[in-house]
Amino acid sequence: MFKLIKWELKNCFKYLSFSLMVFILIYIVMCETLLLVFSVKTSLYQNYGTLSTSAEITISETKKIKNCEYYDNKDMIFQIENIFLTTVFEENEYPYFDFENFENVSARENAYCGTSFYYNSGFKKFAEKNFQIDNLQNNSIIICNTFAERFNINIGSIVKLYTFNGETDYIVAGMFPVDIYNYSFIVNVENCNIDLDENCYFKIIFNNFDLYEDVNDYCKNTYGINYKSNDAFEKTYQTILGFEWTLIALFIVLVLFNFKIIKEMMDYFIDKRKNYIFINEALGMSQKNLILIYSNIFSVFFIIPLLLGYLLSLLFFDSLSNKFFSIFGCKLLLRNAWLPPIMLSLILICTFLYVFYKVLKHSKKNIYSVLRKNI
Amino acid sequence: MIELENITKKFFTNVALSGIDIVVPERQFLSITGESGSGKSTLLSIMSGLDIPTTGKVIINGKDLSDFTNKERAKFRQHEIGFIFQQFFLEPNYTVFQNIALPLLISKEKKDKVGEKVEKIARHVGLFNKLCCKAKTLSGGEMQRCCIARAFIQNPNIVFADEPCGNLDTKNGKTIMELLKNFHQQGNTVILVSHNPLEFQMAERIVTLKDGQIISDIFNK
């Protein structure tokens, strides 16, 4: 059977037109590019949080705040709805940090530094389970960009804090890797910054990709969020957008290529090879062996180059994307980027298997049509 | 031995064969003849197990073909039957060696025996010097000789030849018929479909079909 496969493969290469071979080659290169772009994009997405989006909430209608029933003491609770956070961190990946002189941190100047942070019960359970923290407080402190940079704190880091009254507390930097749908935070109104128009504004930090247009307080008052531009953030955001367009364009071209290749392969297997199928059937070849020959041809043409290319792209991917991220000073979370390309390649392979099934189905019909015609 | 019992074959409303009863003993050279559309090719495809009759039974060497699964049918064709077609059905990009060796590879013959058998039969049909040539470079007569070699390489009990000289000139046709006769004399059953009197009259027995029915069955002296 090996010999038959070898012969038929050679034959297949001779029959198929040069343009089709070039087409298939381009197709495979495109598939790999697609996977690579997808991988880089996913990784960028995963690393986006480390860039931190700095934003401001401007509350110009101070009266409104005061009229809010939930306004209690000097704290105001804001809520962002429908947040879905996907960043996943593992134990041991993020070390503990001790900060003894928190009050001396210059970043304290930013309003959000030292602002109370409210954990919901979902996160508390998650943190207790995953980080073995028993005494996680219900509220803690949001840390700011400069503070995080200074102490090299990554999103998700558990930070042990010595608070002003001498107690210790744990916080997790940034937003949390759990499915928190209604995310709340408390802002101390007295700590707000006053702008030139005497509006009170707070800086908040968003460490995940999504950009929120506004926040609500508990009285359903809506406050807009003004995002401050940041070079790294802008570049990454633009790159992600660029990648998205590239992905869309690649997908469209791939679909068109698919049509062409499927048509040529169908022509080859159904029309040009009908005599081969017929004579093999007449000489006593079982359908199983015919499938074996065809599946090998399909493997050689599509699946093997695709998988090989995929492995190669993964090898190159590491150095390529590290280089890319070094420009923005990001840390690469490669592991997170593996899954989508694997799924994508599985989808591609399934597509080819479907084509293969179609060809076989047609081949069987063809055997009978040749019979009718020629015998 | 091939036994056909009350064979009928219908293609939608068209009746291709009707009430065919025929017994072909071992080592017989039988030719089926008749006008175009008389059903001779359909009869051959049913006799060889390539097609299934609408009604009736095909019994070859005591085995009813209708009881066979597709796999068994394929296996049966592999070992018991050889085919020669008017259109050759050679693989143009395969060499003569590869074309002749095809049935051996399908039946998973041992590697060392393949070469030996192919060379032997190629000598017999006069294609030994052309073994490395591609099938597409052969002449019509050579192509048909290659087909004959492919059909007989497994030494099948029965060989079905469907208009084997239909695409050949008289001289090449005669050579092919001589080869068929030669193989028959070595103990093979040969069933030939032809409408050319020069060809079918070389057979021991001539069955004539008309409108899907046997109108004569004579033994040729």
Interface residues (C-beta under 8 A of the other chain):
Chain A: M1 K3 L4 W7 K10 N11 K14 Y15 N275 Y276 F278 I279 N280 E281 A282 L283 G284 M285 S286 Q287 K288 N289 L371 R372 N374 I375
Chain B: F11 S41 T42 L44 S45 S48 L50 D51 N70 K71 A74 K75 F76 R77 Q78 H79 I81 F83 F85 Q86 Q87 F89 E91 N93 Y94 Q98 L102 P103 L105 I106 S107 K108 R150 D162
